[in-house]
């Protein structure tokens, strides 16, 4: 066998091995009802992709501001956590933020000029840790719900719980694209 053939075989084996290791599938994790579990799988995939996009950012990159109307990447990660926190309260407890929650979450929820000034100076891990804590609560409570709850309407709303959590996922996907755009613009 020639060296060229050996190289081709080795590359093929590595390629096939990589395919089996990094299989991409949406599958409900154990402990969740089927529809909720499928959504959890997608939420976790999105969070993993956002996290892998930003995990190695420096403080300067975390605080990068494309222009005077943009948001910083760290603030956007905190915004994702705030949005998820809001939908936890809205769907799990059927209410809006109380006064204490508003004090903690309104700034990252709404972003804007004040957030551009105040949500700065923290390493990316600071923002990711907050999002991790919010996600832990999402996963804990969704494990206690079933697909009947998922299809039920949120009190006082025209949306069902499934749509609400689809929106959280959609929101994360939109900001993932924005964050990746900002990262490319840093170069």
C-alpha positions as CSV (number, residue, x, y, z in Angstrom):
1,X,0.0,0.0,0.0
2,X,1.4,3.4,-0.9
3,X,1.8,6.3,1.5
4,X,-0.8,8.2,-0.4
5,X,-3.4,5.4,0.1
6,X,-2.5,5.2,3.8
7,X,-3.1,8.9,4.2
8,X,-6.4,8.7,2.4
9,X,-7.5,5.8,4.7
10,X,-6.4,7.7,7.8
11,X,-8.2,10.9,6.7
12,X,-11.4,8.8,5.9
13,X,-11.3,7.1,9.3
14,X,-10.9,10.5,11.1
15,X,-13.7,12.0,9.1
16,X,-16.1,9.1,9.7
17,X,-15.1,9.1,13.4
18,X,-15.9,12.8,13.7
19,X,-19.3,12.3,12.1
20,X,-20.3,9.7,14.6
21,X,-19.0,11.7,17.5
22,X,-20.7,14.9,16.5
23,X,-24.0,13.6,15.5
24,X,-26.6,16.3,15.3
25,X,-30.1,15.4,16.4
26,X,-33.0,16.8,18.3
27,X,-33.9,14.4,21.0
28,X,-35.9,14.9,24.2
29,X,-33.6,14.4,27.2
30,X,-34.7,11.9,29.8
31,X,-37.2,13.2,32.4
32,X,-39.1,15.5,30.1
33,X,-42.4,15.0,28.3
34,X,-41.9,14.6,24.5
35,X,-42.8,18.1,23.3
36,X,-41.1,19.9,26.2
37,X,-38.1,17.7,25.9
38,X,-37.7,18.5,22.2
39,X,-37.9,22.2,23.0
40,X,-35.3,21.7,25.8
41,X,-33.0,20.0,23.4
42,X,-33.2,22.9,21.0
43,X,-32.9,25.5,23.8
44,X,-29.7,23.8,25.0
45,X,-28.3,23.5,21.5
46,X,-28.8,27.2,20.9
47,X,-27.3,28.1,24.3
48,X,-24.3,25.9,23.6
49,X,-23.7,27.6,20.2
50,X,-24.0,31.1,21.6
51,X,-21.7,30.1,24.5
52,X,-19.1,28.6,22.1
53,X,-19.2,31.8,20.0
54,X,-18.3,34.0,23.0
55,X,-16.5,31.9,25.5
56,X,-13.0,33.0,24.6
57,X,-13.8,36.7,24.2
58,X,-11.5,39.2,26.0
59,X,-12.9,41.9,28.1
60,X,-12.4,44.4,25.3
61,X,-14.3,42.1,22.9
62,X,-17.1,41.5,25.4
63,X,-17.5,45.2,25.7
64,X,-17.2,45.8,21.9
65,X,-19.7,48.4,20.7
66,X,-20.2,48.5,16.9
67,X,-21.8,51.9,17.0
68,X,-23.7,54.3,19.3
69,X,-27.0,52.4,18.7
70,X,-25.6,48.8,19.1
71,X,-25.4,46.7,22.3
72,X,-22.4,45.2,23.8
73,X,-22.0,41.4,23.5
74,X,-21.9,41.0,27.3
75,X,-25.2,43.0,27.6
76,X,-26.7,40.8,24.9
77,X,-25.9,37.7,26.8
78,X,-27.5,39.2,29.9
79,X,-30.5,40.2,27.7
80,X,-30.9,36.6,26.8
81,X,-30.9,35.6,30.4
82,X,-33.4,38.4,31.3
83,X,-35.8,37.3,28.5
84,X,-35.6,33.7,29.6
85,X,-36.2,34.8,33.3
86,X,-39.2,36.8,32.2
87,X,-40.7,33.9,30.4
88,X,-40.1,31.6,33.4
89,X,-42.1,34.0,35.5
90,X,-44.8,34.6,32.9
91,X,-45.4,30.9,32.0
92,X,-44.5,29.1,35.3
93,X,-46.1,31.6,37.6
94,X,-48.5,33.4,35.2
95,X,-47.4,36.9,36.2
96,X,-45.0,39.7,35.3
97,X,-41.9,40.8,37.1
98,X,-42.5,42.0,40.7
99,X,-40.7,45.2,41.9
100,X,-37.5,43.4,43.0
101,X,-37.3,41.4,39.8
102,X,-37.9,44.5,37.8
103,X,-35.0,46.2,39.6
104,X,-32.7,43.3,38.7
105,X,-33.9,42.5,35.2
106,X,-35.4,45.6,33.5
107,X,-32.1,47.1,32.4
108,X,-30.8,44.0,30.5
109,X,-34.4,43.2,29.3
110,X,-34.8,46.6,27.6
111,X,-31.2,47.4,26.8
112,X,-30.8,50.9,25.2
113,X,-28.5,53.8,26.1
114,X,-28.4,53.3,29.8
115,X,-27.5,49.6,29.3
116,X,-24.7,50.7,26.9
117,X,-23.2,52.8,29.7
118,X,-23.8,50.5,32.7
119,X,-23.5,46.9,31.3
120,X,-19.8,47.0,30.8
121,X,-16.5,46.0,32.5
122,X,-17.3,42.4,33.3
123,X,-15.7,39.3,31.7
124,X,-17.8,37.2,29.4
125,X,-17.9,34.4,32.0
126,X,-19.8,36.8,34.4
127,X,-22.7,37.0,31.9
128,X,-22.6,33.3,31.0
129,X,-22.7,32.4,34.6
130,X,-25.9,34.4,35.1
131,X,-27.5,32.8,32.0
132,X,-26.4,29.4,33.3
133,X,-28.3,30.0,36.6
134,X,-31.4,31.1,34.8
135,X,-31.2,28.1,32.5
136,X,-30.9,25.7,35.5
137,X,-34.2,27.0,36.8
138,X,-35.8,26.7,33.3
139,X,-34.8,23.1,33.1
140,X,-35.8,22.3,36.6
141,X,-39.3,23.6,36.2
142,X,-39.9,22.3,32.7
143,X,-39.1,18.8,34.1
144,X,-42.2,19.2,36.3
145,X,-44.5,20.1,33.4
146,X,-46.2,17.9,30.8
147,X,-47.2,18.4,27.2
148,X,-50.8,19.2,28.3
149,X,-49.4,22.2,30.2
150,X,-47.2,23.0,27.2
151,X,-50.3,23.3,24.9
152,X,-52.3,25.3,27.5
153,X,-52.8,29.0,27.2
154,X,-50.8,31.4,29.3
155,X,-53.3,33.1,31.6
156,X,-54.6,36.3,30.1
157,X,-52.8,35.7,26.8
158,X,-53.5,34.5,23.3
159,X,-50.3,32.4,23.4
160,X,-49.8,28.9,24.7
161,X,-46.8,27.9,26.8
162,X,-45.3,26.1,23.8
163,X,-45.3,29.3,21.7
164,X,-43.9,31.3,24.6
165,X,-40.9,28.9,24.9
166,X,-40.6,28.8,21.1
167,X,-40.3,32.6,21.3
168,X,-37.5,32.3,23.8
169,X,-35.6,30.0,21.4
170,X,-36.3,32.3,18.4
171,X,-35.1,35.2,20.5
172,X,-31.8,33.4,21.3
173,X,-31.3,32.5,17.6
174,X,-31.8,36.1,16.5
175,X,-29.3,37.4,19.0
176,X,-26.8,34.6,18.2
177,X,-26.7,35.9,14.7
178,X,-26.3,39.5,15.9
179,X,-23.5,38.4,18.3
180,X,-21.6,36.5,15.5
181,X,-22.0,39.6,13.3
182,X,-20.4,41.8,16.0
183,X,-17.6,39.3,16.4
184,X,-16.8,39.3,12.7
185,X,-16.9,43.2,12.7
186,X,-14.2,43.2,15.4
187,X,-11.6,41.9,13.0
